[in-house]
Amino acid sequence: MKRQVGVNFFFLFFASVLAAGPAFAASAGMAVAELGLARVETGSIDEAQMLLVAAIRAAVSPSPGQGPTIYGPQVIDAGGNVLVKLVGFATDVEALPRVRVQGGGRTWWVPRTGFLTDGPATAHGAIIAGMKADTEYTVTMSALDPQSLIEGSKATIKIKTDPLPPGFPPIRVAVNKHEKRTPGVILFDVTGQSAAPEHSPAWLVIVDEDGDPIWYYNNYYFLTDATDVRRISNGNLLFIGFDGVSSTAAREINLFGAELRQWSLQDLQIHSMHHELAELPNGNFMVLSSLLHFYDDYPPFLYDVAFGAEHYVVTDAVVMFTPEGKITYFYDLVDSLDHLRVLPGFEDTGFWAFTYGPGVNDWGHGNGVVIDPKDGNLVISLRHQDIVFKMTLDGRLVWVLGQHHFTSGKDLTWPFLQLEGPGRLPEHQHAPEILPNGNLLLYDNSSTINTHVSRPVEYEIDEETLTARQVWEWIDPDYDPPIFSIALSDADLISETNVLVDDGAVERARTTPITLAGAWTRIAEVNKVTNEKVFELIVRDDAEEDP
């Protein structure tokens, strides 16, 4: 018998406030060329064109420099963030603002996404993000006439950033081959085991091409644990946080840290948000959620031990919703799979304890869902099922990367991919990504019965013949024993050749049983053609002792 069980939102408050993670565990969000930070050399095309036209018109104008007049410049602090300032100023007529920042060995223009106004105005605000700690900067403000694009007067302000706050994650760069890297900054989240007073143990962090922190977000009320964070189309950041009252929430902030939009569990009337939160091409959002079921048809004995027929089981669901909070799609993944398929991890009760109470079983532990742009179908990773699978929106399985498990008879009918040639199937994997060539990239934790050697891995999949071929993997030869990331983790293609790898919770010492105690984080960029590591960043308490 199957019976769906309701959720008690009371537990969610404690999940967000009290849950503690490993020493430092992280999931890299993405590497982006512009994240509210535009370098002079690589500014956006429209910005460069506007500046070129302005320069030409000013040069041929009979009265150059007679554009808008700047007055009243001021600097506003971004609350607790020492790396971000808001510069405000006014113009005597409606104008298009320009702000240039110099310091810390860099010069950049604030891009369009960094201004608080979308068009011509007389009051202007610019978010100055991208500064390093304990460094002096010169900010130059001017404005263009929106018709003639003639630049007017200029005003200058000096800014000196403070040192990083107490409890900031200890970051060390071990490898940095600038000339071989993908240009851009790296956004990731990281969670420590403890926190400084009035700080959360969870941080959102951006580092520049030197690996230096240039932005962060830490909020005791709204960010309390490891999350999913990414930049969305309007330049803001989207992450899974806490609504400050009683439940998990999807939150959108700008680089100043101001909340712009929020969707709580109560708003959407769903049980949870976990692991994956993404903006869709149509402007809607997709998130992983969950349902609680009661089943009474499990075998009394399993794995040669008493198992019991009755279990409360958490299953994963894919949810899509509009910016207005209307759900447009909801699918419980167990409806396409088999609740009787019990693999290692099913017995883990900690992850869902604060959402549903103690003793519930974690059947799937979904940790990634993406849409295949080729056909609009879903590609999903279930850690506790050791499968990545593709399904249509109505739940029909297209293919399954994994293998039959003896606890399930139903999975004998699944369209498993046959692995051809050398390679191996993933275990307890994370973060599936469909590449431009149609291949599947993911992070294979290998944290059950296999090698305990973690790796990013790429598979070529033939949906007609239901075959898969492993075409690339990377196991860092600089580590002996090889890196083993117990949980979390990610792999993202960031250029035609380079992959950003996040080993999110690296085991500090090989132990039995496996433990997250003391786990640390490594983010690396690797060229998948040459297998050369061109960047490595380590977040670890005792970083000076790392290899």
N, C-alpha and C positions, 0 to 999 in steps of 0.2 A: 504494500500500500504506500502511496505517495501522498503527502499532505504538506502544502505550503504553510509556513509559519510566519507570523508578523514579526516586526522588529520593534524593540524598545529603544527609543532614541536616547533614553537616559544614559545608556552605556557609552554613547559616543562622546559625551563630554570628557569622561575619564580617558578614553582612548587618545584624545588629542592632547590632553594636559599632562598625563602621567607616563605615556609610553616612552621607553628609553631605547635608544638604538645602540649599535656597537660603537667602538671608540671613534672611528670615522668611517661612515659608509656613504656612498654617493651614487647618483646617476647623472651622467652628463647629458645636458639637454641638447645642445647643438653647437656647432661652430658657425658663425655668421660673419659676413664681411661688413655688415653695418648694423649696429644694434643701438640706435640713438647716438652713434659715434661715427662721424665720417671724416676720414683723413683727407687732407688737401689733395694728395696724390690720387686718391681713389674715390672721390666724391661721386654721388649719383649723377647719372647722365643729365637729368633735367636741371639739377643744381648747376652743373658745369656749363650747360647751355645758357642758363639765365645769367650767370656771372660773365660769360663771354659777351653776350649782348649788352649787358650793362657797361662793360669796359669800352666796347666800340662806341656806344651812344655817348658816353661821357667824353670820349676822345674827340668826337666830331661836334659836340654840342657847343653853341656859341657861349654858353655860360655854365661850364662844367662845375659840379660841386654844389649846385643850387637845389639839391634834392631835400628830402625831409630833414628836419632838425631834431637831434636827440636831446632829451633832458630827463632829469630825475632818475639816473641809474642807481640801482640798489641790489644787494645780495641777500637772499633768504636761505637759511639753513634748512636741510632736509631732515628735520627731526634728529634721529639718532644716527644717520648715515653721514660719516665724515667725508665721503668721497663724492658726494653729490651736492650741488648748489642750484638754486633757482635765481637767475638774473632777470630783473624786471626793469623796464624803461618805457618811456613814452615818446611819441613823435608829435610834431605840431599838426601834421595831416595824416590821413590814413596812408599806411606804407607797409612794405614787405620787409620784415626784420632780417638782419644778417648778424651773426655772432661768430667770432673767431676766437679760438682758445690756443694759447701757446704756453708750453712748460713741460717739464719732465721729459725733455728730448723729443717732443712731438708738437705738431701744429695741426689743428683740425677745425672744420666748420661744423657748427651745430646743424644737423640735417633737418629736413622738413618735419620729420616725426618728433623732433626734439622741442618744437615750439607749441605753446598752449593755444595758439590761434591758427586757424586753417588758411585765412586769407588776409587781405589788407586790414589794418586796424590802427588805432592810436595808442593802445596799451598793449605791451608785448611782454611775454614771459618765455624764457628759454631755459631748458633743463641742461645744466652743465654736468654731463656724465662722461666718465672716461679718465678721470684724474687719479693719480697715485697718491698714496698716503704721505703726509709730512713733506709736501712739495708745494712750491710757489708757482702760480699761474697768472698770466695776463689775459684778460678777457676784453676784446674790442667789439663794441656794438656800433652798428650803423643801420641804415634802412634805405630801401629803394623806392622811388616813385613807381606805383604799380602800372602806370601807363608808359612813361618814358624810360623806366628802369635806370634813372640817374640816381647815383648814390649821394646822400647828403652828408651831414656832419658825423663825426665819430666821437665816441666816449670810451674811456678805458677804466677798468677796475682791476685791482690786484686781489687774488684769492690765495690764501695759504691753507692747505688741508691739514687736518690733525692726524696723529698716528692712528693706526687701526685700533678698534676697541678691544677690551679684554675678552678672552675666550674666542678670538677669531681663529678659524682653522689654520693650523701650522702648515703652510704650503712651501714646498721646495721644488725647484726645477732641476732635474738631473741631466736632461738632454734637450738641446735647442739648436737645431740646424735651420736658421731662419730662411736661408735661400731655397730650401727644399720643402718648406711648409706651405700649407694653404693659408692665404691671407685671411685675417679675421680675428675675432675674439672667441673665447670659449665660455659658455654659460653652463653651470652645473649646480646641483644642490648637494649639500653635505650635512650629515647629522652626527654630532658627537654624543658621547655617553653622558656628559654633564654640561652645565652651562654656567656662565658668570651670572651674578645677581641681576635680575630684571632682563635677562636675555634668554632667548630660546636656544636649545641645543642644535636647532636646524638653521641652516644658512643657505640662501641663494647667492651665488658668487659669479662674477665675470672676471676673467683674467685676460690681459692683453697678450700680444705676441711675445713679450718677454716672460710671461707667466706671472706678472705682477697683478695683484687685485686692483681693479679700477671701478668696481661697483659691487655692492652687496645689499642684501635685504635680510633683516632679522627682526622678527616681531613676536613678542612673548605671547600675544593673544591670537594671532592669525596664522602663524607658521610654527608648528610644533613637532614635526617629524619628517622623515624622508618623503619626498613628493615627486611629482612630475612637473617640470617647468619647461616652457618653450616660448619663443617669440612668435607672435601672431601677426597677421597681415597689416594691422594698423601701427605696428612698431612697439606695442605694449607687450607685457609678459603675462602669461596665463599659467596658473599652477593650482594644484590641489592643496587647500589649506583648511582653515577652521573658520567658522562664521562668527566666532567671538561670543557665542551664546550657548549652543548645545549640539552642534553637528558639524560634520565635514562640509566643505563648500568649494566650488570652483571660483577662483578669484582672479580678476584682471587688475593689474596695477601698471602705472607708468614708471619710468626710471626715477622719478622723484619719490616713489613709494606710495603715491596716493592711490587709493582704491577707486576704480572706475565702474566696475560691475562685479556682481557676486550672484552665484546661484547655489543655494543651500540644498541639503537633502529634503527639507520640508518644502522648499520652493518646487522641486521637481517630483516630490513624492516617490523617492527611491530609497533603498536601504543604505547604499554606500557609494563612494567614489574611490577608486583605488588604481594605482599603477599607470593608467593611461588616460590622458586628457588632451584632446587635439581639436584644432579648428579645421573644419572641412572646407573644401573649395567654394561651397555655396554660402559660407558664412555661418553655418550651424556648427555645433560641437558634438564630439563623440567621446564617451567616457566608459570605462569598465565599472560595472556595479555588481550587485550580488542579490541572491535570494536565499532564504533558509527553508529547507524541506525536512520533513520527517519521513524516514523509510523504515519499513519493518521486514524487509525481505533479503537482508544480507545473510551469508552463510554463518552458522554458529561458530565455525572454526576456519581460520585463514592464516596462512604462513605458519601452520602447525601450532597455533596458539588460539585460545578462546577469543572469539571476535564479537559475537553477539549479533542478533538479527536486527535490533533496533538502533538507529543512529539519527541524530540531528546533523544534517549535512548542508554545508554552504556551497552553492553553485554560483557560477559567474554569468553575468548578463552584459550584453552590449547595448548601450543607450545612446541615442542621438536626440539632441534638443536644439531648439531655436534660441537666438539671443533673448527672446521674450520669455523663455522658460517653458515652452511647450514641447512635450516629448513627441517626436515624429517616428521613432523606431525603438522597439524594446524586444530583445530576444534572449531567452534563457538557454544557455549553450548546452545544458544537459539534455534538452529536448532532441538534440541531434546526435548525442553521444550515448554514454551508458553510465548510470550512477553506480552500477555494480563493479565497474572497472576500478580497482583499488590498488594504487601504487604507493611507494614510499612518499610520505608527506601527508597522506590522508589522515594520519593520526595526530598531526600537528594541530593543536587547539589554540595556540597563543595568538595568532594573527587576528582571528575573529572574536576573541574573547570579549573585548570591550564593545563590540558592535552587537553581538547576539548573546553574550553571556558565556560562562565557562562550559567546556566539554563539547563544543560543536566541532565537527570534522571538516577539514579543508580539502574538498574533493578535487578541485581543479587548480586553484591558485592562479587564475588568469593574470598575465603580466604584460600583455601587449596585444594591440589590435590595430591594423592598418587597412586601408582600402586599396585594392589593386587597381591602379588607374586604367588598366587595359579593359576591364570588364565591370568594375564597380563592386566586385565581390569582396568579402572580408577575409583577411589572413590573420589568424589568432594564435597566440601562444598560451598553452596551459602548462605551467611548471610541474604540477603534481600529477599530470597525465603523461609527461614526457613526449608531448606531441605539439607540432605546429600544423595547423590545418587551414584549408581554404574552404569557405562555404558561401553559398548564395544567400541573399538577404532573407529568403524564406526557409533557410536552414538545410538545404541540400549540400551534402559533402561533395566537394570537387576533388580534393586530394588530401592525404594525411601523411605528413612526414613523421614517422615513428614506426612502431611495430606492435604486433598482436601481443596482448598480455593475457596470461592464463586465467585471470579472474573474470574475464569477459568472454561471453560467447557472441555477443552482438557485434564486437569489433571485427569479427571474422568477415563481416559484410562490408567493412569500410574500404574505401579506395586508397589503400596504403601505397606509397611510392616505393618502388624497388630501387635500392641504392646500388648503382653500378660503379665498378672501378674501385680504386682505393679511397679510403675515408671512413667515417663513422657517423652514426646518427647522434643528434644532440640529446642531452639529458638535463633536466631542470633549467632549460634555456630561458632567455629573455629577448625582448626587443626585436621582433621581426621587422624587416624593411624590404620592400620591393624596389629593386634597383632599376635605373632607366633601361637596362638591357633585359629586364624581366626576371633576373635572378633573385634569389632570396638570400639576404644577409641577416645574420642573427648573432647573438652572443650565447655561446654554449658553456654553461657553468660546469657541466660534468660533475655534479655533486651528489650522485647517488651511488651506483655500483660500479661505475666505470673508472676512469683514470685519475680523477681529481686533478686534471690538467685543464684549465679553462682557456678559451680561445674565441676570437671572432672567426666565423666560418661562413663561406658562401656556397650555395648550391644552385646548380642549373637544373631547372625542372621542366620536364616534357609532360604536359597535361594529356596529350593524346595517348602516349605509351605508358603513362603513369610510372615514369622513371625519374630518378634524381641522380645527379653526379656532383660530387664535391669538387669544386674548381679552385678553392683557395681556403687556407687557414693560416693563422699566425699564432705561434707559440714563442714568446719572447725568449731567445737563447741566453739573455743576460741573467736569467734567474735559474738557480739550481737549489732546491727543486723548482720546477716551473710554477708560475703563479696559479693559485687556486682561489677563485672568487666564490665564496660560499653562497652569496645571494646578490640581489640587485644586478647591476651591470648593463652595458649597452655597447652597440657598435653602429656607427653612422658613416655612410659614404659622404665625404665633404668636398671632393673634387673628382676628376676622372680617375685619379690614381690613388688618392689618399683616404684612409679610413681613420676616424676618431674612435678610439677604444677606451671604454670606461670599465675598469676592474673595480666594481663598486664596493666589495667587502672582502678584501684579501685576507685569507687565513694567516695569522701571525706565526703559528707553529702547528705542524701536523699533529693533531690530537684525535683520540677516540674517546667519546663521540666528538663529532665536529662541533665547534663552538664559535660563536661570533665575538667572544671576548677578545678585545684588543685588535679587532679587524681594522684594516686601513684601506686607503683608496689610492689607485693609480690611474691616471689619464694619460694615454699615449696617442700619438699620431704616427701611423705607419704607411709607407708606400706599398701597396699590395702587389705591385709589379716587381719591385726589387726586394721586398720584405725588409727594407731599411727603416729603422725607428728614427724619426726626425724630431720628435718631441716627447718629453716625459715629465709629468708633474706628479708629485707624491704628496698626499695629505696624511700625515702620521704624527702621533705624539712625539716620538723620538726620531724625527726625520734625519737627524745627523748620523744615526746608526744604520740607516738604510743602505742597501748595496749601491 
